[in-house]
């Protein structure tokens, strides 16, 4: 797993405080068997609590994978749900990725006749439950998939699952902001010693 040695303790503390403030740790009452390893414990009311340490490690791993793609536009970010659309547009604006906000047209990755046909090198998904069509097509076309997975999200065909609350708008906004910040830091666009000016967009 990714080491966090190059990130300062103070930085980590601030990041975890933001994640707690945005309810990133709160999952759902249902639990997928593949998400079991990311759950810390279950509350009395039945809601599962996500282990934020694992979320943070997976976020850094995902950022390293994204940076490994030579052309930023070859990274495709998908969100059909309204809460995630604004986040992916802002993420794409800062990192140069290609956003697909709103309805995903089936065949966009597999059918070459369609006008919107594209061949991305990497796919980032906001919710595997809602965005099941692009994940299925990515599996056909051998495109690796990074996804923000809640406790009830199906992990089939997902290569890197980032455990996080993908139901709340604050949580989605924060996770995309942290992912964009880490990508820009690894590309040396922004410095680790200074705070990033980009605001968390909610």
N, C-alpha and C positions, 0 to 999 in steps of 0.2 A: 504494500500500500504506500501511497505518497507520503513522504516525510514532510513535517511542517517546521523543520529546523530553521529554514531561512526566513520564517515569519516571526517577528518579535512577539513577546508575551503580551505586551500592552496592546498591540494590534489585534491579537487573537481575542483578548478579553473584550475589546470594543465590538468586534465582529459577533461574538457570542451574545453580548448584551442586545445588539440590534436584532439578532435572530430570535431571541426570546421575546423582545418587545413586539415583533411582527408575527408572533405565534407560529413560527416555522416548525417548532417542535411538536405541535398538536396534530395528530393524525386523525383517523376516523374510528368508528366502532368496529368496522370489519378489518380483517387482517389477511392479506394474501400470504400463502406459505413461503414464497420467495422473498417477501419483505420482512420475514420474522427476524432475521439476523440484524436488522437495523432498528428494531424496537427495543427501547430501554425497559419500560414496564407499562402496565395498564392501570389507568386511574379507576377509582371506585365507580364512576359513572359509565365505565366501559370504553372510554376514549384511550387509544394507544398513544404513548409518548415516544417520539423519534429520538434516537441518540444523535445529538447535534455534532459530536466529535466525528462520527462517521460521515455525516452530511458534509462537514467542512473538508474532510480528507477527499471525499469523492468530488467535491467542487473543484479542488486544486488539481486532481487527476484529470478531470474534464477540461480544465483550462489548458493543461499541458498538451492534451490531444488536439484541441482546437488550434493552438499555436503551431502544431506540427503540420497543419495544412498550409501549403505554400501560398495559394491565392485566397484571401479572406472571403471573396464572393462565392467560393465553392462550398462554404458552410451555409446550410439552409436551416432557418429557424421557423418552426411551425406552431401556430396556436389558433384553434378554432373558437375557443372560449373567449368571450369579450374581455374578461379580466386580464388575460394574457396578451391580448393583441397590442395594447399600448406598450407593454413591457418589451415585446419582441421588436417593435418598430424602433424603440429607443436603443435597444441592444444592437440592432443592425446599423443604426446611425453611427454609433461609437466604434464598432468593431469591423464594419464593412461587410457583414454577413448579408445573405439574401433572405428577406422575411416573406413568409406566406401567412398573412393575417386573414382571418375569416374563413369562409368555406374552402376546403381543399378539393380541387377538381380531381376525381379519380382518373388515374392514368397519367398523371403529371410526370411520374418517374418511369413509367413502363411503356406508354403508348406514344410513339414518335410522331404520330400524325397530329396530335393535339398542339394547339398554338402555344400553350404554356409549358411545353416539354422542357425539362431540365435534367442535367446529370450532376447532382451535387456529390462532393466527396465525403461529406459528413452531414448528419441530420441531428438537430436539437429539437426535442419535443417537450411541450409544456405539460400535457396530460395524456398518458398512454391510453386512457379509457376513451376519451373524446377523439383523440387523433390516432385511432387504430388503423385507418386507411393508409396514411403515409408510412406507418411502421411496417404494414404488410407488404407494401410496394418496395420499401427499402430492403426488405428481406429477399425479395425476388432479384433485386439489382445489386445485391452485395454491398449495400451502403451501411456503414456503421452508425449506430443510433445512440445518442446520449439523451436521457429523459429525466425530468423531475418526477419522481414517483412518490405518491402518498402510500399509506399503509395498505390501502385496498387496490392499488394499481396492478394490473397484470404486467409481468416483466418479460413476456414472450417476445423474442426478437429484439430486446433492449440490451445493448452491449455494456453501457455504463449507466447504472441507475443512481441518481442523486436523491437520497431520501429527504423529502421536505413536504411541507403542507402546500399542495398545489390548488387548494380550494379558495384560499383567502387572497384578496388583491394585494395586501401589504406584503404577504409572504412571497408571492410570485415576483412582485416588483423588486424586493430586496435580493432574492436569489439571482435574478438576471443582472442586477446592479453589481453584485459581488463577483459574478462570473465575468462580466465585462471588465471590471476593474483588474481582476487577476490576469485576464488575457492581455490587457494593455500593459500591465507591469512586466509580464513575461516577454512581450515584444519590445520592451524598453521605451514605450511611448510615454509612459508616466513613471515617476520615481517612487520607490517604496518608502522613502523617507518623508515624503509630503502627502498630505491628504488629497484625494482626487476631488476635483471641483464639481464633477458631474453629480447631480442630486439623485437621490432615490426617488424614482418616479412612481407615484401611487395612483 
